[in-house]
Amino acid sequence: MKRKIKDYFRYFLYIVFRFIFLITPKFIMKKILQFLAFFAYKFNKKHKRIAKANLDLVYQNQIDEKRKEEIIYNSYKSLVFNMYEFMENQTISKEDMFKKANIINADIIKKAHDENRKIIYITAHYGGWELTLPYIALMFGEIAVVNRKMDNPHIQKLYAQARSKNKITMLEKQVAAKGMIKAFKENKSVAVVIDQHIGSGVDVLFLGQKDMATDSTARLALKFDAIIIPIFTVCNDFRDYTINVGEAIDVKTLEFKTDDKIQELTQLQNDLITKQVFFKPDYWLWQHKRFKKYHNDIYRKEKSV
């Protein structure tokens, strides 16, 4: 009973805050979000420690402490901007969503559709990730997205309805494999955010560090001769994004260098994320324990900052 009451209360708060956020003039909302990012940077000690531990592991002494702090703050800013996108994209029209971003190399996606290829989009918690998939789905067709179910069932229902409006079908992680196969049979594309820590998969190098990554996209691509298309959305400013569609990985023409095609294909995908994060690290979500499989000690030993 207490859990149900808490869920309803949090749902009520979410609705209230969403209403306030969406009626607030945009230039004021930008300032509010920047303040929230600064507040989180200063007082969200737990996740700030995680971000710092990740940066220390990845960069060591290659960048100074001031630059690391700047990256952490900008990462928080990217996160709060995405929170706003999450709320606004539930209510706005397709035309208004398209106004918030320009897309580069859209012809790569169009070509794959024209050739009737099965498409797997890969992306990361990078830049405007809450805008990326709704934008692509509304422009090119339905997408089935692998996503963790929210703890609050009322917000989850609201989230699913909003995603459905934007031509997105939600797939729970527990049944993701069956869901992706079903999506292909229904002529939908599939999308997976592949940068998070997982409990099973294959070993890769990610941001120069040994870790484990999901091999589900590699297995699916090889099974269905699907084409893998990476997408990263860079934030230029509040409600102003550039969606970069990367060169497709076509398993039909890819020349594999080893017999372990799954591992090689998984590594190739993680190399693309690594390249993007190293190019502009400020936009990645550094606040999660990405490296806990083989480097969990950095999260236990990291001291307060």
N, C-alpha and C positions, 0 to 999 in steps of 0.2 A: 504493500500500500504506500509506504513512504517513497519507494522508488517511483511509483506512478505519479505521485504528487510532485516530486522533484522534476520529473520529465515534463509534466504539464506546465510547471512554473518556468522552466527553462525555455520551453516552446513559446510561452507567452512573452517572456523577455526578448526572445529572438524576433518575434513579430513586431514588438514595440520598437526595438532598436532598428530593425529593417525599415519600418515606416519613417522613423526620424531621419535615418541616414539618406533615404531616397528623396525626401522632400527638402533636405538641406541643400542650398545652392552649392554647385560643384566647387567653386573657388574656396568656399568655406570648408567644404568636406575634405578637400585636399589638405588643408591646414590641420584639420582634426586628425586625419589619418597619419600625417607626419608626426604629430604630437604623440599619438598612440604608439607609433614605431619607436620614438625616442623613449617613451615611458617603458616599453617592453625591454628595450636595450639596456636601460638603467636598472630595472627592478626584476626582470625575469631571469634571476641568477642561474637557475637550473639549466635552462636551455642555452643561455649564454655560455655557460661552462662547456656544454657539449659542442657548441659551435667553435669555441676557442680550441678545444681538444682536437677537433677535426682539422682545423686550419694548421695547428702545430704539427700534426701528423703528416699532412699533405705537403706543406710548404717548408717545414723546419725553419731554417733561418734565411730562406730565400727572399722573404719579404719581412719588413720590420713590424714591430708591434703596433705602430700607429696605423699601418695599412690593414693589418688584421682586424683592428677595431672598426675601421671604416667599412670593411667587407661585412662584418657582423651587423652593424647598424643598417646598411643598405639591404641586407638580407631580411631584416625585420620589416623594413619599409616595403620590400617586395611582397612580403607575407600579408601585411595589412591592406595593401592595394588589392591583393587577390581576394581577401575577405570581402571587400567592397564589390569586386567583380562577381563573386559568388552570389551576392544578394541582388545586385542590379540585373544580372543576366537572367534571373528568374522572371523578370517583369517586362523587359524591353522588347521591342520588335526586332525582327531580322535586320531591317534596314538600319536601325539605330546601332545594332551590334556591329554591323559592317563598317559604320562610321568610325569606330574606335580603333581600327587597325588597317594597315595595308599588308598585303601578302606578297611575298617574293617567291618566285619559281612555282607558281600555282599550276603551270603547265605539266609539271611532273605528275601531279595527282590526276589531272585531266587525261593525260596519256594512259595512265594505268587503268582508269575507268573506260576509256575508249577501247582498250584492248581486252576488256572484260576480265581483268586480273583480280584475284583475291588480294585485298590490301590489309596490311598490318601497320598501323601508325604506332611509332614509339616516341615517347617524349619523357620529360622529367619534371620534377618540382622546380621549375626554372622560369624566371620572368613571369609572364602572364599566363600561367598554366590553367587558370580557371576560365580564361577566354579561348584558349587554343582549340579545344575539341568542339565546343558549341559552334564556334565560327566555321570550322571545317565541315562539321556535319550539316549545317544549314546551307553551306555553299555547294557541297559535293554529294551529300546523301547520308543515310543513317549509319551510325557507328555504335557498336557494342563496346562498352568501356568496363574494364576490370577495375573494381573499386571496393574498398572496405566498407561494410555496412555501418552506418552511424549508430551510436549507442542509444540515442534518443529516437524512438520509433515515430514520433510526430514530426520531428524535423526531417527524418529520413523520408517519410512519405511526401513531405513538401519538396524535398530535394529531388526525389524520383519524378514527381510530376513536372517540375521545372525542366529536368533533363529530357523528359519525354517530349515536352513542347519544343525543345531545341534538337529533336531528332536523335536523341541519345538513349540507348538502352543500358541499364545498369546490370553488371554481372558481379555477383558475390565471389570473393576469392576462393571460397571453399568448393565452388562448382564452376570455376572459371573455364577449365579445359572443355567441359561439355558445352558450356555456354558459347564459347568462341566457335566451336565446330557448328553449333546450331545457327549462329549468326551468319557464318559463311553460306550455309544451306539456304538462308533467307535473303541472300545477296546483300548483306550488310558488311561494312568494313569492321575491323577490330582495332581497338586502341589499348595500349598498355603503358603505364607509367613505370619505367623499369629501374629507377634510381634508388629505391628504398632497400633497407635491410630485409632479407628474407631468411627463412629457416632451412630452405632446401633449394638446390639448383646446381650450378657448376662454378668452379673456381675461376676467377678472372683477375686481371689487374684493372682497378678503377681508381682514377686520379693518382696513378702510380703506386697504389697499395694493393696487396693481395686481399681479396674479399670474395664473397659469394654473390652471384647474380641469378635472376630467374632465367631459365632456359626455355620457358614456355613459348616465347615468340619464335625462337629458333626451330623448335620442334614443329610448331604449327606451319611455319613457312616451308619447311622441308616436306611435310606431309601433303600440303596442298599446292605446292609450287607458288606460294604467295610472294608478293613483293613487299618489302619492308621500307616504309617511308618515314624518316626522322623529321620531327617538327619541333622547333624551339621558338618561343615567343619572347622577344626582347621588349622591355618596358622603356619607352622614350620619355614618358611623363605620365601623370595621372590620367587614366582613360585614353592613353595614346600608345599604341603598340605596333611592333613590326613582327609579323609571323614569317619566319624563315623556314621554307620547305627544303630539306636537304636532298642530296643525291640519293636515289633509291638503291636499295640492295636487292638485286634480282638473283634469287637462288638458281634460276634457270641458266644464267650466264656466268655466275660467280665461279672463279677458278680457285677451288679450295687447295690449301697448301698441306693439309694434314688429313688423316683418315677420320679424325674426330670432328665431323662437320658441325655437330651441335655446339661443342665448346668453341670452335673457331668462329662460328656465326654469332654466338653470344658475346664473345670478346670483341668482335667487330662493332657490335651495337654499343657496347660500353665504351669503346674507343671514341665513338662519335659524341657521347655525352661528356667524356673527359675533355675532349678538344673544346667543346662549347664552354664548359665550366672554366677551364684555364684561360679561355679567351676573355670572358667577362665574369669573373667569380662572384661579383656582387649580387647577381640575380639568383644564385642557387640557394636552396633551403639548407643551410649548414647546421640547423638546429636539431637534426635527428641523428640517431646513433647508427649511421650508415656502416661503420666498420666494426661493429661489435662481434662479428663472427670470429675474426682473428686478432682483433686489437681492442678487445673489451676492457683491457687494463687502463687504457687512456681515459675512460669515463669514470673509473673508480678512483684513479690517482689524481685526476685533475683538481687543483685547489681553487678556491673561490677567487674571482677576479673583481 
